[in-house]
Amino acid sequence: MIRIMVFVCLGVCLASSALVRLQESKPNFSGRWVLNPSLTKPRVPPGFDNKRNLVCCETKSAVVSIDHKEPNVTITTSMVRVDNHRQETVNHFVTDLTTNGGETVIQTDGIEFHTTAHWESGKLITYTVSNQKGFIPSVEVRSLSANGKTMTIESYSRRIEGEPALTMVFERTDK
């Protein structure tokens, strides 16, 4: 009888531990996030003397609101970008994702984007392609800090390889 109780308790403990690990491997990104420009950094390839030669636009400010109800994620973004001529452009867009690997089609300014997302080691990996001429497929790796107050988005061109082309850091302002 004692052996049965020990095995039952062990089984309950292992099942609880697996459930906790499953929840930890899919952090919830819900909340309002504000860009921390001082921690945001583009990677400048060799041969470029400053980032203005590389990028058309710098993100001056951004606010991201996320509604995350697994497997659905809705990301609403408002940002102000500044081009090489110091002209500001305001962009607003909404991205709906499913984290189960299914494809989502997003229409923005007449351009069609095809996006898939999945979890990998507690990070949300998003692949985006478009049939627009000149569009380079992109990969975003979204992660949360251990305390859940900082969200980091690492952006890569084509595939996750080497250093990210852009790293954006956001601070949670409202959960």
C-alpha positions as CSV (number, residue, x, y, z in Angstrom):
1,M,0.0,0.0,0.0
2,I,2.8,2.4,0.8
3,R,4.5,1.6,-2.5
4,I,1.3,2.5,-4.3
5,M,1.0,5.8,-2.5
6,V,4.6,6.6,-3.2
7,F,4.1,5.9,-6.9
8,V,0.9,7.9,-7.0
9,C,2.6,10.9,-5.3
10,L,5.6,10.6,-7.6
11,G,3.3,10.5,-10.7
12,V,1.4,13.6,-9.5
13,C,4.6,15.4,-8.9
14,L,6.0,14.5,-12.3
15,A,2.8,15.5,-14.1
16,S,2.7,18.8,-12.2
17,S,6.3,19.5,-13.0
18,A,5.7,18.8,-16.7
19,L,2.7,21.1,-16.7
20,V,4.8,23.9,-15.2
21,R,7.5,23.4,-17.7
22,L,5.0,23.5,-20.6
23,Q,3.6,26.8,-19.3
24,E,7.1,28.2,-18.9
25,S,8.1,27.2,-22.4
26,K,5.3,29.4,-23.8
27,P,5.5,32.8,-22.0
28,N,2.5,35.1,-22.3
29,F,3.4,38.3,-24.1
30,S,0.1,40.1,-23.3
31,G,0.5,43.7,-22.3
32,R,1.5,47.1,-23.4
33,W,5.2,47.5,-24.4
34,V,7.2,50.7,-25.0
35,L,10.4,50.7,-27.0
36,N,13.6,51.5,-25.1
37,P,15.6,53.3,-27.9
38,S,18.8,53.3,-25.9
39,L,18.9,49.5,-25.9
40,T,17.8,49.1,-29.5
41,K,20.6,48.4,-32.0
42,P,21.0,47.7,-35.6
43,R,24.0,45.6,-36.7
44,V,26.1,47.5,-39.2
45,P,28.0,45.4,-41.7
46,P,31.6,46.0,-42.5
47,G,32.2,48.8,-44.9
48,F,29.4,51.1,-43.5
49,D,30.7,54.0,-41.5
50,N,27.4,54.6,-39.8
51,K,23.9,53.1,-39.6
52,R,22.4,55.9,-41.8
53,N,24.1,54.4,-44.8
54,L,22.4,51.1,-44.0
55,V,18.9,51.7,-43.0
56,C,16.3,54.0,-44.5
57,C,14.6,54.5,-41.2
58,E,15.3,54.5,-37.5
59,T,12.6,53.8,-35.0
60,K,12.2,56.9,-32.9
61,S,9.4,55.5,-30.7
62,A,7.1,52.5,-30.7
63,V,4.3,51.1,-28.6
64,V,3.2,47.5,-29.0
65,S,0.0,46.1,-27.4
66,I,-0.2,42.3,-27.4
67,D,-3.3,40.2,-26.7
68,H,-1.9,36.7,-26.3
69,K,-4.4,33.8,-25.8
70,E,-2.5,30.7,-26.8
71,P,-2.4,29.8,-29.7
72,N,-3.6,33.2,-30.9
73,V,-1.6,36.4,-30.7
74,T,-2.7,39.8,-31.8
75,I,0.1,42.4,-32.0
76,T,-1.0,46.1,-32.5
77,T,2.0,48.4,-33.3
78,S,2.3,52.1,-33.5
79,M,5.7,53.6,-34.3
80,V,7.4,56.7,-35.4
81,R,10.2,56.3,-37.8
82,V,12.8,58.8,-39.0
83,D,14.4,58.6,-42.4
84,N,17.8,59.8,-43.6
85,H,16.4,63.2,-44.2
86,R,15.0,63.4,-40.7
87,Q,11.4,63.2,-41.9
88,E,9.1,61.4,-39.5
89,T,6.6,58.7,-40.6
90,V,3.9,57.3,-38.3
91,N,3.0,53.6,-38.9
92,H,0.1,51.7,-37.3
93,F,-0.5,48.0,-38.1
94,V,-2.1,44.9,-36.6
95,T,-0.6,41.4,-36.9
96,D,-2.6,38.3,-36.1
97,L,-0.6,35.1,-35.5
98,T,-1.2,31.6,-34.5
99,T,1.7,29.9,-32.6
100,N,0.9,26.4,-33.9
101,G,2.8,26.8,-37.1
102,G,-0.2,27.7,-39.3
103,E,0.1,30.4,-41.9
104,T,-1.4,33.8,-41.4
105,V,-1.9,36.2,-44.3
106,I,-1.5,39.9,-43.5
107,Q,-2.4,42.8,-45.8
108,T,-0.6,46.1,-45.1
109,D,-0.7,49.0,-47.6
110,G,-1.7,46.7,-50.4
111,I,1.2,44.3,-49.8
112,E,0.5,40.7,-48.8
113,F,2.7,39.0,-46.2
114,H,2.6,35.3,-45.2
115,T,3.6,34.6,-41.7
116,T,4.1,31.5,-39.6
117,A,5.0,31.3,-35.9
118,H,6.0,28.6,-33.5
119,W,7.6,28.1,-30.1
120,E,11.2,27.1,-29.7
121,S,12.9,26.9,-26.3
122,G,10.5,29.5,-24.7
123,K,10.9,31.9,-27.6
124,L,8.3,32.8,-30.2
125,I,9.8,32.4,-33.7
126,T,8.0,34.2,-36.6
127,Y,8.8,33.8,-40.3
128,T,7.5,36.3,-42.8
129,V,7.7,36.2,-46.6
130,S,6.0,38.4,-49.3
131,N,5.7,38.3,-53.0
132,Q,6.6,42.0,-53.2
133,K,9.6,42.5,-55.4
134,G,12.7,43.2,-53.3
135,F,11.2,41.9,-50.0
136,I,13.7,39.8,-48.1
137,P,12.2,37.1,-46.0
138,S,12.5,37.9,-42.3
139,V,12.7,36.0,-39.0
140,E,11.8,37.5,-35.6
141,V,12.8,35.9,-32.3
142,R,10.6,37.3,-29.5
143,S,11.6,36.5,-25.9
144,L,10.8,37.7,-22.4
145,S,13.2,38.5,-19.5
146,A,13.0,36.2,-16.5
147,N,10.9,38.8,-14.6
148,G,8.5,39.3,-17.6
149,K,9.2,43.1,-17.7
150,T,11.4,43.2,-20.8
151,M,10.6,41.9,-24.3
152,T,13.4,41.5,-26.8
153,I,12.8,41.1,-30.5
154,E,15.7,40.0,-32.6
155,S,15.3,40.4,-36.4
156,Y,17.2,38.4,-39.0
157,S,17.2,38.4,-42.8
158,R,16.2,35.0,-44.3
159,R,17.2,32.7,-41.4
160,I,18.5,32.8,-37.9
161,E,22.3,33.0,-38.4
162,G,25.0,35.1,-36.8
163,E,24.1,38.3,-35.1
164,P,20.6,39.8,-35.5
165,A,20.3,42.7,-38.1
166,L,18.2,44.5,-35.5
167,T,17.5,44.0,-31.8
168,M,14.6,46.0,-30.3
169,V,14.1,46.1,-26.5
170,F,10.7,46.9,-25.0
171,E,9.7,47.6,-21.4
172,R,6.3,46.5,-20.1
173,T,4.2,49.4,-19.0
174,D,0.9,47.6,-18.3
175,K,0.2,43.9,-18.0
